[in-house]
Amino acid sequence: MSVSQFVLSGLMLLAGIGIPVMAALNAGLGVRLESAMGAVVILCCVALSLACLTLVFTARPDFRMLATTPPVYFLAGFLFIFYIAGITFAAPRIGLANAVFLVLLGQLISAAVIDHFGLFGAPVSPVTQKRLLGLAFMVVGVYLARKEIIPALS
């Protein structure tokens, strides 16, 4: 593994660690506000502010390219809000670990499909029997790791 692959792998590991932390924090904010969508709006405002600030100090995109960008790429914004709203609403009700385990399983399945077909410009990486076996183990793992809980909220 090259140094850049090592650094990128570490970065993705940290991002993965951050996702459940973000989910727990935003779910807690939603409970405090008594509004999951209120917490989602606050998270998005903070995220937008930080993204704009980062953009000031990095290479500027060519926004003229937006006119020729296929509309499907803008679906990412919907999926972002869907994830944030879903986890903010679900985590206090089914448990953070249960919510994150199910999200992780969905990510693995969808990533395998995207890689297999090379969707959205991703490099093609066919699903092999070995990968299918790994996904099957993940399904079993999610089933075993899920915990029945008594919901804190109704």
C-alpha positions as a Markdown table, in Angstrom:
| # | Residue | x | y | z |
|---|---|---|---|---|
| 1 | Met | 0.0 | 0.0 | 0.0 |
| 2 | Ser | 1.5 | 3.3 | -1.0 |
| 3 | Val | 1.7 | 6.3 | 1.4 |
| 4 | Ser | -1.2 | 8.1 | -0.3 |
| 5 | Gln | -3.3 | 5.0 | -0.2 |
| 6 | Phe | -2.4 | 4.6 | 3.5 |
| 7 | Val | -3.3 | 8.3 | 4.2 |
| 8 | Leu | -6.6 | 8.0 | 2.3 |
| 9 | Ser | -7.4 | 4.8 | 4.0 |
| 10 | Gly | -6.8 | 6.4 | 7.4 |
| 11 | Leu | -8.9 | 9.4 | 6.4 |
| 12 | Met | -11.8 | 7.1 | 5.4 |
| 13 | Leu | -11.5 | 5.3 | 8.7 |
| 14 | Leu | -11.7 | 8.6 | 10.6 |
| 15 | Ala | -14.7 | 9.5 | 8.5 |
| 16 | Gly | -16.3 | 6.2 | 9.3 |
| 17 | Ile | -15.7 | 6.8 | 13.0 |
| 18 | Gly | -17.2 | 10.3 | 12.7 |
| 19 | Ile | -20.5 | 9.1 | 11.1 |
| 20 | Pro | -22.0 | 7.4 | 14.3 |
| 21 | Val | -20.6 | 10.3 | 16.4 |
| 22 | Met | -22.4 | 12.8 | 14.1 |
| 23 | Ala | -25.6 | 10.7 | 14.2 |
| 24 | Ala | -25.6 | 10.5 | 18.0 |
| 25 | Leu | -24.9 | 14.2 | 18.4 |
| 26 | Asn | -27.6 | 15.2 | 15.9 |
| 27 | Ala | -30.1 | 12.7 | 17.3 |
| 28 | Gly | -29.5 | 14.2 | 20.7 |
| 29 | Leu | -29.9 | 17.7 | 19.3 |
| 30 | Gly | -33.2 | 16.6 | 17.7 |
| 31 | Val | -34.4 | 15.2 | 21.0 |
| 32 | Arg | -33.5 | 18.5 | 22.8 |
| 33 | Leu | -35.2 | 20.6 | 20.2 |
| 34 | Glu | -38.1 | 18.2 | 20.0 |
| 35 | Ser | -37.7 | 18.4 | 16.3 |
| 36 | Ala | -35.6 | 16.0 | 14.2 |
| 37 | Met | -35.9 | 18.4 | 11.2 |
| 38 | Gly | -34.8 | 21.4 | 13.3 |
| 39 | Ala | -31.6 | 19.5 | 14.1 |
| 40 | Val | -31.2 | 18.6 | 10.4 |
| 41 | Val | -31.4 | 22.3 | 9.4 |
| 42 | Ile | -28.9 | 23.3 | 12.1 |
| 43 | Leu | -26.5 | 20.6 | 11.0 |
| 44 | Cys | -26.8 | 21.6 | 7.4 |
| 45 | Cys | -26.2 | 25.3 | 8.2 |
| 46 | Val | -23.1 | 24.4 | 10.1 |
| 47 | Ala | -21.9 | 22.1 | 7.3 |
| 48 | Leu | -22.6 | 24.7 | 4.6 |
| 49 | Ser | -20.7 | 27.3 | 6.5 |
| 50 | Leu | -17.7 | 25.1 | 7.0 |
| 51 | Ala | -17.8 | 23.9 | 3.3 |
| 52 | Cys | -17.9 | 27.5 | 2.1 |
| 53 | Leu | -15.0 | 28.5 | 4.4 |
| 54 | Thr | -13.0 | 25.5 | 3.1 |
| 55 | Leu | -13.8 | 26.5 | -0.5 |
| 56 | Val | -12.3 | 29.9 | 0.1 |
| 57 | Phe | -8.9 | 28.3 | 0.9 |
| 58 | Thr | -8.9 | 25.6 | -1.8 |
| 59 | Ala | -9.1 | 25.4 | -5.5 |
| 60 | Arg | -12.2 | 27.1 | -6.9 |
| 61 | Pro | -14.6 | 24.9 | -8.9 |
| 62 | Asp | -15.7 | 25.9 | -12.4 |
| 63 | Phe | -19.4 | 26.6 | -11.6 |
| 64 | Arg | -20.0 | 27.1 | -15.4 |
| 65 | Met | -19.9 | 23.3 | -15.6 |
| 66 | Leu | -23.1 | 23.0 | -13.7 |
| 67 | Ala | -25.0 | 23.9 | -16.8 |
| 68 | Thr | -23.9 | 20.7 | -18.5 |
| 69 | Thr | -23.9 | 18.4 | -15.4 |
| 70 | Pro | -26.4 | 15.6 | -15.6 |
| 71 | Pro | -29.3 | 16.2 | -13.1 |
| 72 | Val | -28.7 | 12.8 | -11.5 |
| 73 | Tyr | -25.6 | 14.2 | -9.8 |
| 74 | Phe | -27.7 | 16.6 | -7.8 |
| 75 | Leu | -29.6 | 13.6 | -6.2 |
| 76 | Ala | -26.7 | 13.5 | -3.8 |
| 77 | Gly | -28.1 | 16.5 | -1.9 |
| 78 | Phe | -31.4 | 14.7 | -1.5 |
| 79 | Leu | -29.6 | 11.6 | -0.3 |
| 80 | Phe | -27.6 | 13.6 | 2.2 |
| 81 | Ile | -30.8 | 15.1 | 3.7 |
| 82 | Phe | -32.5 | 11.7 | 3.7 |
| 83 | Tyr | -29.6 | 10.1 | 5.6 |
| 84 | Ile | -29.3 | 13.0 | 8.1 |
| 85 | Ala | -33.0 | 13.2 | 8.7 |
| 86 | Gly | -33.5 | 9.4 | 8.9 |
| 87 | Ile | -30.7 | 8.8 | 11.4 |
| 88 | Thr | -31.7 | 11.8 | 13.5 |
| 89 | Phe | -35.2 | 10.5 | 13.7 |
| 90 | Ala | -34.5 | 6.8 | 14.0 |
| 91 | Ala | -31.5 | 6.6 | 16.3 |
| 92 | Pro | -33.4 | 7.7 | 19.5 |
| 93 | Arg | -36.1 | 5.2 | 18.6 |
| 94 | Ile | -34.3 | 2.1 | 17.6 |
| 95 | Gly | -30.9 | 2.8 | 19.1 |
| 96 | Leu | -27.8 | 4.3 | 17.5 |
| 97 | Ala | -26.0 | 1.0 | 17.0 |
| 98 | Asn | -29.1 | -0.5 | 15.3 |
| 99 | Ala | -29.5 | 2.5 | 13.0 |
| 100 | Val | -25.8 | 2.6 | 12.1 |
| 101 | Phe | -25.6 | -1.1 | 11.5 |
| 102 | Leu | -28.4 | -1.0 | 9.1 |
| 103 | Val | -27.0 | 2.1 | 7.3 |
| 104 | Leu | -23.6 | 0.3 | 7.0 |
| 105 | Leu | -25.3 | -2.7 | 5.5 |
| 106 | Gly | -27.1 | -0.5 | 3.0 |
| 107 | Gln | -23.8 | 1.2 | 2.2 |
| 108 | Leu | -22.0 | -2.1 | 1.5 |
| 109 | Ile | -24.8 | -3.4 | -0.7 |
| 110 | Ser | -25.2 | -0.2 | -2.7 |
| 111 | Ala | -21.4 | 0.2 | -3.0 |
| 112 | Ala | -21.1 | -3.3 | -4.4 |
| 113 | Val | -23.8 | -2.6 | -7.0 |
| 114 | Ile | -22.3 | 0.8 | -8.0 |
| 115 | Asp | -18.8 | -0.9 | -8.3 |
| 116 | His | -20.2 | -3.9 | -10.2 |
| 117 | Phe | -21.9 | -1.8 | -12.9 |
| 118 | Gly | -19.6 | 1.2 | -12.8 |
| 119 | Leu | -22.5 | 3.5 | -12.0 |
| 120 | Phe | -22.0 | 7.3 | -11.8 |
| 121 | Gly | -18.5 | 7.0 | -13.3 |
| 122 | Ala | -17.1 | 4.6 | -10.7 |
| 123 | Pro | -14.4 | 2.2 | -11.8 |
| 124 | Val | -15.9 | -1.2 | -12.6 |
| 125 | Ser | -15.1 | -3.8 | -10.0 |
| 126 | Pro | -17.2 | -6.9 | -10.5 |
| 127 | Val | -19.0 | -8.6 | -7.6 |
| 128 | Thr | -17.3 | -11.9 | -7.2 |
| 129 | Gln | -18.3 | -14.9 | -5.1 |
| 130 | Lys | -15.8 | -13.8 | -2.5 |
| 131 | Arg | -17.5 | -10.4 | -2.3 |
| 132 | Leu | -20.9 | -11.9 | -2.1 |
| 133 | Leu | -19.8 | -14.2 | 0.7 |
| 134 | Gly | -18.4 | -11.1 | 2.5 |
| 135 | Leu | -21.8 | -9.3 | 2.1 |
| 136 | Ala | -23.6 | -12.4 | 3.4 |
| 137 | Phe | -21.4 | -12.4 | 6.5 |
| 138 | Met | -22.2 | -8.7 | 7.0 |
| 139 | Val | -25.9 | -9.5 | 6.8 |
| 140 | Val | -25.5 | -12.2 | 9.4 |
| 141 | Gly | -23.3 | -9.8 | 11.4 |
| 142 | Val | -25.9 | -7.0 | 11.4 |
| 143 | Tyr | -28.5 | -9.5 | 12.5 |
| 144 | Leu | -26.3 | -10.7 | 15.4 |
| 145 | Ala | -25.2 | -7.2 | 16.4 |
| 146 | Arg | -28.6 | -5.7 | 16.4 |
| 147 | Lys | -30.0 | -5.4 | 19.9 |
| 148 | Glu | -33.7 | -5.4 | 20.9 |
| 149 | Ile | -34.2 | -2.2 | 22.8 |
| 150 | Ile | -37.0 | -0.5 | 24.6 |
| 151 | Pro | -37.5 | 2.8 | 22.7 |
| 152 | Ala | -36.8 | 6.0 | 24.6 |
| 153 | Leu | -39.3 | 7.9 | 22.5 |
| 154 | Ser | -42.7 | 7.0 | 21.2 |
